């Protein structure tokens, strides 16, 4: 058991939004947990490339924003939109 596994198991892979998007479907949403990172610029640029910018809705979660977030998610599920929380 004392064998070294290597760097592959110590460092996370670089995030590839295009590849993640290609792996998703309307029934398998993408959920990203990015500690300490602000993905807004990258996601906005990606949404522009995919011609989805008009369907991207960004909600800053804070006190009292839960109901607003739930509504945005429900609307996005129906219309195929994107929600950034």
PDB file of N, CA, C and O in Angstrom:
ATOM      1  N   UNK A   1       0.813  -1.207   0.000  1.00  0.00           N
ATOM      2  CA  UNK A   1       0.000   0.000   0.000  1.00  0.00           C
ATOM      3  C   UNK A   1       0.848   1.259   0.000  1.00  0.00           C
ATOM      4  O   UNK A   1       0.322   2.340  -0.261  1.00  0.00           O
ATOM      5  N   UNK A   2       2.095   1.163   0.273  1.00  0.00           N
ATOM      6  CA  UNK A   2       2.935   2.338   0.393  1.00  0.00           C
ATOM      7  C   UNK A   2       3.336   2.935  -0.938  1.00  0.00           C
ATOM      8  O   UNK A   2       4.193   3.818  -0.966  1.00  0.00           O
ATOM      9  N   UNK A   3       2.754   2.495  -2.049  1.00  0.00           N
ATOM     10  CA  UNK A   3       3.125   3.007  -3.360  1.00  0.00           C
ATOM     11  C   UNK A   3       2.576   4.414  -3.578  1.00  0.00           C
ATOM     12  O   UNK A   3       1.503   4.760  -3.084  1.00  0.00           O
ATOM     13  N   UNK A   4       3.321   5.207  -4.316  1.00  0.00           N
ATOM     14  CA  UNK A   4       2.911   6.576  -4.624  1.00  0.00           C
ATOM     15  C   UNK A   4       1.986   6.574  -5.839  1.00  0.00           C
ATOM     16  O   UNK A   4       2.291   5.946  -6.853  1.00  0.00           O
ATOM     17  N   UNK A   5       0.871   7.266  -5.739  1.00  0.00           N
ATOM     18  CA  UNK A   5      -0.105   7.302  -6.829  1.00  0.00           C
ATOM     19  C   UNK A   5       0.246   8.357  -7.873  1.00  0.00           C
ATOM     20  O   UNK A   5      -0.103   8.200  -9.043  1.00  0.00           O
ATOM     21  N   UNK A   6       0.913   9.404  -7.483  1.00  0.00           N
ATOM     22  CA  UNK A   6       1.334  10.415  -8.440  1.00  0.00           C
ATOM     23  C   UNK A   6       0.511  11.690  -8.389  1.00  0.00           C
ATOM     24  O   UNK A   6      -0.501  11.780  -7.695  1.00  0.00           O
ATOM     25  N   UNK A   7       0.976  12.666  -9.145  1.00  0.00           N
ATOM     26  CA  UNK A   7       0.396  14.012  -9.176  1.00  0.00           C
ATOM     27  C   UNK A   7      -1.064  14.007  -9.644  1.00  0.00           C
ATOM     28  O   UNK A   7      -1.855  14.846  -9.214  1.00  0.00           O
ATOM     29  N   UNK A   8      -1.415  13.079 -10.508  1.00  0.00           N
ATOM     30  CA  UNK A   8      -2.779  12.994 -11.041  1.00  0.00           C
ATOM     31  C   UNK A   8      -3.821  12.967  -9.926  1.00  0.00           C
ATOM     32  O   UNK A   8      -4.919  13.500 -10.090  1.00  0.00           O
ATOM     33  N   UNK A   9      -3.488  12.359  -8.809  1.00  0.00           N
ATOM     34  CA  UNK A   9      -4.435  12.203  -7.714  1.00  0.00           C
ATOM     35  C   UNK A   9      -4.342  13.321  -6.680  1.00  0.00           C
ATOM     36  O   UNK A   9      -5.133  13.367  -5.737  1.00  0.00           O
ATOM     37  N   UNK A  10      -3.384  14.215  -6.854  1.00  0.00           N
ATOM     38  CA  UNK A  10      -3.198  15.307  -5.897  1.00  0.00           C
ATOM     39  C   UNK A  10      -3.770  16.630  -6.388  1.00  0.00           C
ATOM     40  O   UNK A  10      -4.198  17.458  -5.584  1.00  0.00           O
ATOM     41  N   UNK A  11      -3.781  16.833  -7.693  1.00  0.00           N
ATOM     42  CA  UNK A  11      -4.231  18.098  -8.269  1.00  0.00           C
ATOM     43  C   UNK A  11      -5.509  17.877  -9.054  1.00  0.00           C
ATOM     44  O   UNK A  11      -5.598  16.949  -9.859  1.00  0.00           O
ATOM     45  N   UNK A  12      -6.503  18.729  -8.823  1.00  0.00           N
ATOM     46  CA  UNK A  12      -7.738  18.581  -9.606  1.00  0.00           C
ATOM     47  C   UNK A  12      -7.487  18.954 -11.062  1.00  0.00           C
ATOM     48  O   UNK A  12      -6.616  19.775 -11.348  1.00  0.00           O
ATOM     49  N   UNK A  13      -8.235  18.364 -11.980  1.00  0.00           N
ATOM     50  CA  UNK A  13      -8.064  18.713 -13.396  1.00  0.00           C
ATOM     51  C   UNK A  13      -8.566  20.133 -13.650  1.00  0.00           C
ATOM     52  O   UNK A  13      -9.392  20.651 -12.898  1.00  0.00           O
ATOM     53  N   UNK A  14      -8.064  20.754 -14.710  1.00  0.00           N
ATOM     54  CA  UNK A  14      -8.546  22.076 -15.091  1.00  0.00           C
ATOM     55  C   UNK A  14     -10.007  21.963 -15.506  1.00  0.00           C
ATOM     56  O   UNK A  14     -10.410  20.999 -16.156  1.00  0.00           O
ATOM     57  N   UNK A  15     -10.773  22.944 -15.128  1.00  0.00           N
ATOM     58  CA  UNK A  15     -12.195  22.926 -15.444  1.00  0.00           C
ATOM     59  C   UNK A  15     -12.401  23.300 -16.903  1.00  0.00           C
ATOM     60  O   UNK A  15     -11.869  24.306 -17.373  1.00  0.00           O
ATOM     61  N   UNK A  16     -13.168  22.499 -17.613  1.00  0.00           N
ATOM     62  CA  UNK A  16     -13.463  22.720 -19.026  1.00  0.00           C
ATOM     63  C   UNK A  16     -14.975  22.845 -19.176  1.00  0.00           C
ATOM     64  O   UNK A  16     -15.678  21.836 -19.236  1.00  0.00           O
ATOM     65  N   UNK A  17     -15.478  24.075 -19.235  1.00  0.00           N
ATOM     66  CA  UNK A  17     -16.921  24.295 -19.283  1.00  0.00           C
ATOM     67  C   UNK A  17     -17.526  23.719 -20.561  1.00  0.00           C
ATOM     68  O   UNK A  17     -18.642  23.201 -20.531  1.00  0.00           O
ATOM     69  N   UNK A  18     -16.818  23.800 -21.665  1.00  0.00           N
ATOM     70  CA  UNK A  18     -17.328  23.271 -22.942  1.00  0.00           C
ATOM     71  C   UNK A  18     -17.541  21.753 -22.843  1.00  0.00           C
ATOM     72  O   UNK A  18     -18.570  21.233 -23.277  1.00  0.00           O
ATOM     73  N   UNK A  19     -16.578  21.068 -22.279  1.00  0.00           N
ATOM     74  CA  UNK A  19     -16.687  19.611 -22.133  1.00  0.00           C
ATOM     75  C   UNK A  19     -17.813  19.239 -21.170  1.00  0.00           C
ATOM     76  O   UNK A  19     -18.554  18.286 -21.411  1.00  0.00           O
ATOM     77  N   UNK A  20     -17.939  19.991 -20.084  1.00  0.00           N
ATOM     78  CA  UNK A  20     -19.011  19.725 -19.124  1.00  0.00           C
ATOM     79  C   UNK A  20     -20.373  19.956 -19.769  1.00  0.00           C
ATOM     80  O   UNK A  20     -21.300  19.171 -19.566  1.00  0.00           O
ATOM     81  N   UNK A  21     -20.494  21.018 -20.536  1.00  0.00           N
ATOM     82  CA  UNK A  21     -21.737  21.318 -21.226  1.00  0.00           C
ATOM     83  C   UNK A  21     -22.099  20.204 -22.206  1.00  0.00           C
ATOM     84  O   UNK A  21     -23.257  19.795 -22.296  1.00  0.00           O
ATOM     85  N   UNK A  22     -21.103  19.722 -22.935  1.00  0.00           N
ATOM     86  CA  UNK A  22     -21.345  18.648 -23.902  1.00  0.00           C
ATOM     87  C   UNK A  22     -21.803  17.363 -23.212  1.00  0.00           C
ATOM     88  O   UNK A  22     -22.529  16.568 -23.809  1.00  0.00           O
ATOM     89  N   UNK A  23     -21.388  17.152 -21.964  1.00  0.00           N
ATOM     90  CA  UNK A  23     -21.783  15.957 -21.209  1.00  0.00           C
ATOM     91  C   UNK A  23     -23.165  16.083 -20.580  1.00  0.00           C
ATOM     92  O   UNK A  23     -23.717  15.092 -20.103  1.00  0.00           O
ATOM     93  N   UNK A  24     -23.723  17.273 -20.575  1.00  0.00           N
ATOM     94  CA  UNK A  24     -25.010  17.497 -19.912  1.00  0.00           C
ATOM     95  C   UNK A  24     -26.173  17.286 -20.880  1.00  0.00           C
ATOM     96  O   UNK A  24     -25.996  17.248 -22.097  1.00  0.00           O
ATOM     97  N   UNK A  25     -27.360  17.150 -20.303  1.00  0.00           N
ATOM     98  CA  UNK A  25     -28.604  17.094 -21.079  1.00  0.00           C
ATOM     99  C   UNK A  25     -29.627  17.942 -20.344  1.00  0.00           C
ATOM    100  O   UNK A  25     -29.349  18.463 -19.264  1.00  0.00           O
ATOM    101  N   UNK A  26     -30.796  18.080 -20.921  1.00  0.00           N
ATOM    102  CA  UNK A  26     -31.845  18.842 -20.241  1.00  0.00           C
ATOM    103  C   UNK A  26     -32.291  18.146 -18.959  1.00  0.00           C
ATOM    104  O   UNK A  26     -32.854  18.784 -18.070  1.00  0.00           O
ATOM    105  N   UNK A  27     -32.042  16.840 -18.860  1.00  0.00           N
ATOM    106  CA  UNK A  27     -32.422  16.092 -17.657  1.00  0.00           C
ATOM    107  C   UNK A  27     -31.261  15.966 -16.667  1.00  0.00           C
ATOM    108  O   UNK A  27     -31.452  15.490 -15.548  1.00  0.00           O
ATOM    109  N   UNK A  28     -30.060  16.391 -17.073  1.00  0.00           N
ATOM    110  CA  UNK A  28     -28.903  16.338 -16.184  1.00  0.00           C
ATOM    111  C   UNK A  28     -28.262  17.718 -16.120  1.00  0.00           C
ATOM    112  O   UNK A  28     -27.341  18.008 -16.883  1.00  0.00           O
ATOM    113  N   UNK A  29     -28.732  18.559 -15.233  1.00  0.00           N
ATOM    114  CA  UNK A  29     -28.203  19.918 -15.151  1.00  0.00           C
ATOM    115  C   UNK A  29     -26.763  19.930 -14.653  1.00  0.00           C
ATOM    116  O   UNK A  29     -26.298  18.986 -14.015  1.00  0.00           O
ATOM    117  N   UNK A  30     -26.080  21.006 -14.956  1.00  0.00           N
ATOM    118  CA  UNK A  30     -24.723  21.195 -14.461  1.00  0.00           C
ATOM    119  C   UNK A  30     -24.788  21.958 -13.144  1.00  0.00           C
ATOM    120  O   UNK A  30     -25.440  22.997 -13.043  1.00  0.00           O
ATOM    121  N   UNK A  31     -24.117  21.434 -12.156  1.00  0.00           N
ATOM    122  CA  UNK A  31     -24.025  22.093 -10.862  1.00  0.00           C
ATOM    123  C   UNK A  31     -22.553  22.198 -10.520  1.00  0.00           C
ATOM    124  O   UNK A  31     -21.863  21.185 -10.404  1.00  0.00           O
ATOM    125  N   UNK A  32     -22.073  23.414 -10.359  1.00  0.00           N
ATOM    126  CA  UNK A  32     -20.665  23.642 -10.067  1.00  0.00           C
ATOM    127  C   UNK A  32     -20.520  24.159  -8.648  1.00  0.00           C
ATOM    128  O   UNK A  32     -21.276  25.031  -8.220  1.00  0.00           O
ATOM    129  N   UNK A  33     -19.570  23.637  -7.933  1.00  0.00           N
ATOM    130  CA  UNK A  33     -19.219  24.149  -6.614  1.00  0.00           C
ATOM    131  C   UNK A  33     -17.793  24.656  -6.751  1.00  0.00           C
ATOM    132  O   UNK A  33     -16.847  23.876  -6.858  1.00  0.00           O
ATOM    133  N   UNK A  34     -17.659  25.958  -6.748  1.00  0.00           N
ATOM    134  CA  UNK A  34     -16.359  26.574  -7.001  1.00  0.00           C
ATOM    135  C   UNK A  34     -15.956  27.440  -5.811  1.00  0.00           C
ATOM    136  O   UNK A  34     -16.235  28.639  -5.802  1.00  0.00           O
ATOM    137  N   UNK A  35     -15.320  26.867  -4.829  1.00  0.00           N
ATOM    138  CA  UNK A  35     -14.931  27.649  -3.657  1.00  0.00           C
ATOM    139  C   UNK A  35     -13.906  28.716  -4.015  1.00  0.00           C
ATOM    140  O   UNK A  35     -12.872  28.436  -4.622  1.00  0.00           O
ATOM    141  N   UNK A  36     -14.217  29.933  -3.628  1.00  0.00           N
ATOM    142  CA  UNK A  36     -13.276  31.026  -3.816  1.00  0.00           C
ATOM    143  C   UNK A  36     -13.145  31.519  -5.244  1.00  0.00           C
ATOM    144  O   UNK A  36     -12.273  32.341  -5.525  1.00  0.00           O
ATOM    145  N   UNK A  37     -13.970  31.051  -6.139  1.00  0.00           N
ATOM    146  CA  UNK A  37     -13.865  31.470  -7.538  1.00  0.00           C
ATOM    147  C   UNK A  37     -15.149  32.165  -7.955  1.00  0.00           C
ATOM    148  O   UNK A  37     -16.234  31.816  -7.490  1.00  0.00           O
ATOM    149  N   UNK A  38     -15.022  33.146  -8.827  1.00  0.00           N
ATOM    150  CA  UNK A  38     -16.188  33.829  -9.367  1.00  0.00           C
ATOM    151  C   UNK A  38     -16.303  33.477 -10.845  1.00  0.00           C
ATOM    152  O   UNK A  38     -15.554  34.007 -11.666  1.00  0.00           O
ATOM    153  N   UNK A  39     -17.228  32.590 -11.192  1.00  0.00           N
ATOM    154  CA  UNK A  39     -17.333  32.105 -12.574  1.00  0.00           C
ATOM    155  C   UNK A  39     -18.143  33.007 -13.502  1.00  0.00           C
ATOM    156  O   UNK A  39     -18.340  32.657 -14.665  1.00  0.00           O
ATOM    157  N   UNK A  40     -18.616  34.156 -13.025  1.00  0.00           N
ATOM    158  CA  UNK A  40     -19.538  34.973 -13.811  1.00  0.00           C
ATOM    159  C   UNK A  40     -18.975  35.365 -15.179  1.00  0.00           C
ATOM    160  O   UNK A  40     -19.669  35.224 -16.186  1.00  0.00           O
ATOM    161  N   UNK A  41     -17.745  35.850 -15.238  1.00  0.00           N
ATOM    162  CA  UNK A  41     -17.187  36.270 -16.531  1.00  0.00           C
ATOM    163  C   UNK A  41     -17.069  35.092 -17.496  1.00  0.00           C
ATOM    164  O   UNK A  41     -17.447  35.202 -18.663  1.00  0.00           O
ATOM    165  N   UNK A  42     -16.551  33.979 -17.015  1.00  0.00           N
ATOM    166  CA  UNK A  42     -16.372  32.820 -17.889  1.00  0.00           C
ATOM    167  C   UNK A  42     -17.721  32.275 -18.346  1.00  0.00           C
ATOM    168  O   UNK A  42     -17.877  31.903 -19.509  1.00  0.00           O
ATOM    169  N   UNK A  43     -18.694  32.227 -17.441  1.00  0.00           N
ATOM    170  CA  UNK A  43     -20.010  31.715 -17.799  1.00  0.00           C
ATOM    171  C   UNK A  43     -20.734  32.653 -18.760  1.00  0.00           C
ATOM    172  O   UNK A  43     -21.419  32.197 -19.675  1.00  0.00           O
ATOM    173  N   UNK A  44     -20.587  33.945 -18.559  1.00  0.00           N
ATOM    174  CA  UNK A  44     -21.196  34.923 -19.462  1.00  0.00           C
ATOM    175  C   UNK A  44     -20.617  34.793 -20.869  1.00  0.00           C
ATOM    176  O   UNK A  44     -21.358  34.804 -21.851  1.00  0.00           O
ATOM    177  N   UNK A  45     -19.298  34.672 -20.965  1.00  0.00           N
ATOM    178  CA  UNK A  45     -18.658  34.512 -22.277  1.00  0.00           C
ATOM    179  C   UNK A  45     -19.112  33.213 -22.938  1.00  0.00           C
ATOM    180  O   UNK A  45     -19.365  33.184 -24.143  1.00  0.00           O
ATOM    181  N   UNK A  46     -19.216  32.141 -22.156  1.00  0.00           N
ATOM    182  CA  UNK A  46     -19.670  30.859 -22.690  1.00  0.00           C
ATOM    183  C   UNK A  46     -21.117  30.959 -23.161  1.00  0.00           C
ATOM    184  O   UNK A  46     -21.458  30.443 -24.225  1.00  0.00           O
ATOM    185  N   UNK A  47     -21.968  31.617 -22.380  1.00  0.00           N
ATOM    186  CA  UNK A  47     -23.379  31.790 -22.755  1.00  0.00           C
ATOM    187  C   UNK A  47     -23.492  32.581 -24.058  1.00  0.00           C
ATOM    188  O   UNK A  47     -24.349  32.282 -24.890  1.00  0.00           O
ATOM    189  N   UNK A  48     -22.640  33.581 -24.239  1.00  0.00           N
ATOM    190  CA  UNK A  48     -22.641  34.340 -25.496  1.00  0.00           C
ATOM    191  C   UNK A  48     -22.293  33.430 -26.668  1.00  0.00           C
ATOM    192  O   UNK A  48     -22.947  33.475 -27.710  1.00  0.00           O
ATOM    193  N   UNK A  49     -21.257  32.601 -26.498  1.00  0.00           N
ATOM    194  CA  UNK A  49     -20.848  31.692 -27.583  1.00  0.00           C
ATOM    195  C   UNK A  49     -21.954  30.704 -27.931  1.00  0.00           C
ATOM    196  O   UNK A  49     -22.103  30.326 -29.093  1.00  0.00           O
ATOM    197  N   UNK A  50     -22.723  30.285 -26.944  1.00  0.00           N
ATOM    198  CA  UNK A  50     -23.802  29.317 -27.164  1.00  0.00           C
ATOM    199  C   UNK A  50     -25.130  29.993 -27.497  1.00  0.00           C
ATOM    200  O   UNK A  50     -26.154  29.325 -27.638  1.00  0.00           O
ATOM    201  N   UNK A  51     -25.110  31.326 -27.622  1.00  0.00           N
ATOM    202  CA  UNK A  51     -26.321  32.110 -27.900  1.00  0.00           C
ATOM    203  C   UNK A  51     -27.402  31.853 -26.848  1.00  0.00           C
ATOM    204  O   UNK A  51     -28.579  31.701 -27.175  1.00  0.00           O
ATOM    205  N   UNK A  52     -26.981  31.808 -25.574  1.00  0.00           N
ATOM    206  CA  UNK A  52     -27.879  31.573 -24.444  1.00  0.00           C
ATOM    207  C   UNK A  52     -27.844  32.717 -23.436  1.00  0.00           C
ATOM    208  O   UNK A  52     -28.425  32.616 -22.355  1.00  0.00           O
ATOM    209  N   UNK A  53     -27.167  33.798 -23.790  1.00  0.00           N
ATOM    210  CA  UNK A  53     -27.001  34.885 -22.833  1.00  0.00           C
ATOM    211  C   UNK A  53     -28.337  35.432 -22.348  1.00  0.00           C
ATOM    212  O   UNK A  53     -28.479  35.778 -21.175  1.00  0.00           O
ATOM    213  N   UNK A  54     -29.313  35.511 -23.241  1.00  0.00           N
ATOM    214  CA  UNK A  54     -30.618  36.046 -22.856  1.00  0.00           C
ATOM    215  C   UNK A  54     -31.344  35.130 -21.871  1.00  0.00           C
ATOM    216  O   UNK A  54     -32.254  35.578 -21.174  1.00  0.00           O
ATOM    217  N   UNK A  55     -30.956  33.858 -21.803  1.00  0.00           N
ATOM    218  CA  UNK A  55     -31.625  32.941 -20.884  1.00  0.00           C
ATOM    219  C   UNK A  55     -30.842  32.729 -19.579  1.00  0.00           C
ATOM    220  O   UNK A  55     -31.261  31.951 -18.722  1.00  0.00           O
ATOM    221  N   UNK A  56     -29.706  33.423 -19.435  1.00  0.00           N
ATOM    222  CA  UNK A  56     -28.890  33.299 -18.223  1.00  0.00           C
ATOM    223  C   UNK A  56     -29.399  34.285 -17.172  1.00  0.00           C
ATOM    224  O   UNK A  56     -29.474  35.490 -17.411  1.00  0.00           O
ATOM    225  N   UNK A  57     -29.740  33.753 -16.021  1.00  0.00           N
ATOM    226  CA  UNK A  57     -30.213  34.592 -14.915  1.00  0.00           C
ATOM    227  C   UNK A  57     -29.281  34.388 -13.730  1.00  0.00           C
ATOM    228  O   UNK A  57     -29.014  33.253 -13.334  1.00  0.00           O
ATOM    229  N   UNK A  58     -28.788  35.478 -13.167  1.00  0.00           N
ATOM    230  CA  UNK A  58     -27.854  35.421 -12.049  1.00  0.00           C
ATOM    231  C   UNK A  58     -28.528  35.969 -10.796  1.00  0.00           C
ATOM    232  O   UNK A  58     -29.073  37.073 -10.800  1.00  0.00           O
ATOM    233  N   UNK A  59     -28.481  35.181  -9.727  1.00  0.00           N
ATOM    234  CA  UNK A  59     -29.077  35.593  -8.452  1.00  0.00           C
ATOM    235  C   UNK A  59     -28.043  35.419  -7.363  1.00  0.00           C
ATOM    236  O   UNK A  59     -27.492  34.334  -7.178  1.00  0.00           O
ATOM    237  N   UNK A  60     -27.785  36.489  -6.649  1.00  0.00           N
ATOM    238  CA  UNK A  60     -26.859  36.430  -5.525  1.00  0.00           C
ATOM    239  C   UNK A  60     -27.619  35.926  -4.306  1.00  0.00           C
ATOM    240  O   UNK A  60     -28.552  36.572  -3.828  1.00  0.00           O
ATOM    241  N   UNK A  61     -27.205  34.758  -3.807  1.00  0.00           N
ATOM    242  CA  UNK A  61     -27.904  34.184  -2.664  1.00  0.00           C
ATOM    243  C   UNK A  61     -27.535  34.932  -1.392  1.00  0.00           C
ATOM    244  O   UNK A  61     -26.360  35.133  -1.085  1.00  0.00           O
ATOM    245  N   UNK A  62     -28.520  35.320  -0.693  1.00  0.00           N
ATOM    246  CA  UNK A  62     -28.364  36.019   0.569  1.00  0.00           C
ATOM    247  C   UNK A  62     -29.684  35.946   1.290  1.00  0.00           C
ATOM    248  O   UNK A  62     -30.598  35.232   0.878  1.00  0.00           O
ATOM    249  N   UNK A  63     -29.773  36.677   2.350  1.00  0.00           N
ATOM    250  CA  UNK A  63     -30.989  36.648   3.152  1.00  0.00           C
ATOM    251  C   UNK A  63     -32.207  37.035   2.317  1.00  0.00           C
ATOM    252  O   UNK A  63     -32.234  38.091   1.684  1.00  0.00           O
ATOM    253  N   UNK A  64     -33.204  36.169   2.329  1.00  0.00           N
ATOM    254  CA  UNK A  64     -34.450  36.444   1.633  1.00  0.00           C
ATOM    255  C   UNK A  64     -34.451  36.124   0.146  1.00  0.00           C
ATOM    256  O   UNK A  64     -35.444  36.390  -0.532  1.00  0.00           O
ATOM    257  N   UNK A  65     -33.369  35.559  -0.381  1.00  0.00           N
ATOM    258  CA  UNK A  65     -33.283  35.302  -1.820  1.00  0.00           C
ATOM    259  C   UNK A  65     -33.687  33.874  -2.196  1.00  0.00           C
ATOM    260  O   UNK A  65     -33.744  33.546  -3.381  1.00  0.00           O
ATOM    261  N   UNK A  66     -33.966  33.031  -1.215  1.00  0.00           N
ATOM    262  CA  UNK A  66     -34.298  31.632  -1.486  1.00  0.00           C
ATOM    263  C   UNK A  66     -35.497  31.456  -2.391  1.00  0.00           C
ATOM    264  O   UNK A  66     -35.448  30.677  -3.343  1.00  0.00           O
ATOM    265  N   UNK A  67     -36.571  32.167  -2.110  1.00  0.00           N
ATOM    266  CA  UNK A  67     -37.784  32.043  -2.919  1.00  0.00           C
ATOM    267  C   UNK A  67     -37.541  32.536  -4.344  1.00  0.00           C
ATOM    268  O   UNK A  67     -38.041  31.949  -5.304  1.00  0.00           O
ATOM    269  N   UNK A  68     -36.779  33.604  -4.475  1.00  0.00           N
ATOM    270  CA  UNK A  68     -36.456  34.148  -5.796  1.00  0.00           C
ATOM    271  C   UNK A  68     -35.626  33.128  -6.592  1.00  0.00           C
ATOM    272  O   UNK A  68     -35.846  32.950  -7.791  1.00  0.00           O
ATOM    273  N   UNK A  69     -34.679  32.463  -5.928  1.00  0.00           N
ATOM    274  CA  UNK A  69     -33.849  31.454  -6.580  1.00  0.00           C
ATOM    275  C   UNK A  69     -34.695  30.263  -7.004  1.00  0.00           C
ATOM    276  O   UNK A  69     -34.546  29.762  -8.118  1.00  0.00           O
ATOM    277  N   UNK A  70     -35.572  29.809  -6.134  1.00  0.00           N
ATOM    278  CA  UNK A  70     -36.444  28.678  -6.458  1.00  0.00           C
ATOM    279  C   UNK A  70     -37.314  28.994  -7.671  1.00  0.00           C
ATOM    280  O   UNK A  70     -37.502  28.145  -8.542  1.00  0.00           O
ATOM    281  N   UNK A  71     -37.841  30.209  -7.725  1.00  0.00           N
ATOM    282  CA  UNK A  71     -38.677  30.616  -8.856  1.00  0.00           C
ATOM    283  C   UNK A  71     -37.856  30.649 -10.149  1.00  0.00           C
ATOM    284  O   UNK A  71     -38.325  30.202 -11.196  1.00  0.00           O
ATOM    285  N   UNK A  72     -36.637  31.177 -10.076  1.00  0.00           N
ATOM    286  CA  UNK A  72     -35.782  31.248 -11.266  1.00  0.00           C
ATOM    287  C   UNK A  72     -35.450  29.847 -11.777  1.00  0.00           C
ATOM    288  O   UNK A  72     -35.434  29.613 -12.986  1.00  0.00           O
ATOM    289  N   UNK A  73     -35.186  28.921 -10.864  1.00  0.00           N
ATOM    290  CA  UNK A  73     -34.880  27.544 -11.254  1.00  0.00           C
ATOM    291  C   UNK A  73     -36.098  26.892 -11.904  1.00  0.00           C
ATOM    292  O   UNK A  73     -35.976  26.219 -12.928  1.00  0.00           O
ATOM    293  N   UNK A  74     -37.269  27.093 -11.309  1.00  0.00           N
ATOM    294  CA  UNK A  74     -38.501  26.519 -11.865  1.00  0.00           C
ATOM    295  C   UNK A  74     -38.757  27.062 -13.276  1.00  0.00           C
ATOM    296  O   UNK A  74     -39.117  26.305 -14.178  1.00  0.00           O
ATOM    297  N   UNK A  75     -38.572  28.363 -13.464  1.00  0.00           N
ATOM    298  CA  UNK A  75     -38.781  28.970 -14.784  1.00  0.00           C
ATOM    299  C   UNK A  75     -37.753  28.450 -15.787  1.00  0.00           C
ATOM    300  O   UNK A  75     -38.089  28.192 -16.943  1.00  0.00           O
ATOM    301  N   UNK A  76     -36.513  28.296 -15.352  1.00  0.00           N
ATOM    302  CA  UNK A  76     -35.455  27.806 -16.242  1.00  0.00           C
ATOM    303  C   UNK A  76     -35.715  26.358 -16.647  1.00  0.00           C
ATOM    304  O   UNK A  76     -35.435  25.962 -17.778  1.00  0.00           O
ATOM    305  N   UNK A  77     -36.247  25.581 -15.723  1.00  0.00           N
ATOM    306  CA  UNK A  77     -36.568  24.182 -16.058  1.00  0.00           C
ATOM    307  C   UNK A  77     -37.615  24.112 -17.141  1.00  0.00           C
ATOM    308  O   UNK A  77     -37.530  23.266 -18.032  1.00  0.00           O
ATOM    309  N   UNK A  78     -38.607  24.990 -17.083  1.00  0.00           N
ATOM    310  CA  UNK A  78     -39.680  24.981 -18.077  1.00  0.00           C
ATOM    311  C   UNK A  78     -39.192  25.499 -19.445  1.00  0.00           C
ATOM    312  O   UNK A  78     -39.514  24.932 -20.489  1.00  0.00           O
ATOM    313  N   UNK A  79     -38.413  26.583 -19.411  1.00  0.00           N
ATOM    314  CA  UNK A  79     -38.042  27.251 -20.647  1.00  0.00           C
ATOM    315  C   UNK A  79     -36.652  26.849 -21.165  1.00  0.00           C
ATOM    316  O   UNK A  79     -36.270  27.240 -22.268  1.00  0.00           O
ATOM    317  N   UNK A  80     -35.897  26.073 -20.380  1.00  0.00           N
ATOM    318  CA  UNK A  80     -34.562  25.698 -20.806  1.00  0.00           C
ATOM    319  C   UNK A  80     -33.524  26.765 -20.547  1.00  0.00           C
ATOM    320  O   UNK A  80     -32.523  26.839 -21.259  1.00  0.00           O
ATOM    321  N   UNK A  81     -33.743  27.591 -19.542  1.00  0.00           N
ATOM    322  CA  UNK A  81     -32.803  28.660 -19.232  1.00  0.00           C
ATOM    323  C   UNK A  81     -31.677  28.218 -18.325  1.00  0.00           C
ATOM    324  O   UNK A  81     -31.597  27.059 -17.918  1.00  0.00           O
ATOM    325  N   UNK A  82     -30.820  29.151 -18.023  1.00  0.00           N
ATOM    326  CA  UNK A  82     -29.667  28.921 -17.159  1.00  0.00           C
ATOM    327  C   UNK A  82     -29.779  29.801 -15.931  1.00  0.00           C
ATOM    328  O   UNK A  82     -30.181  30.960 -16.033  1.00  0.00           O
ATOM    329  N   UNK A  83     -29.427  29.260 -14.760  1.00  0.00           N
ATOM    330  CA  UNK A  83     -29.461  30.028 -13.521  1.00  0.00           C
ATOM    331  C   UNK A  83     -28.124  29.912 -12.826  1.00  0.00           C
ATOM    332  O   UNK A  83     -27.617  28.811 -12.610  1.00  0.00           O
ATOM    333  N   UNK A  84     -27.556  31.050 -12.477  1.00  0.00           N
ATOM    334  CA  UNK A  84     -26.305  31.107 -11.724  1.00  0.00           C
ATOM    335  C   UNK A  84     -26.643  31.605 -10.335  1.00  0.00           C
ATOM    336  O   UNK A  84     -27.146  32.716 -10.167  1.00  0.00           O
ATOM    337  N   UNK A  85     -26.365  30.774  -9.337  1.00  0.00           N
ATOM    338  CA  UNK A  85     -26.641  31.155  -7.946  1.00  0.00           C
ATOM    339  C   UNK A  85     -25.338  31.460  -7.251  1.00  0.00           C
ATOM    340  O   UNK A  85     -25.334  31.803  -6.068  1.00  0.00           O
TER     341      UNK A  85
END
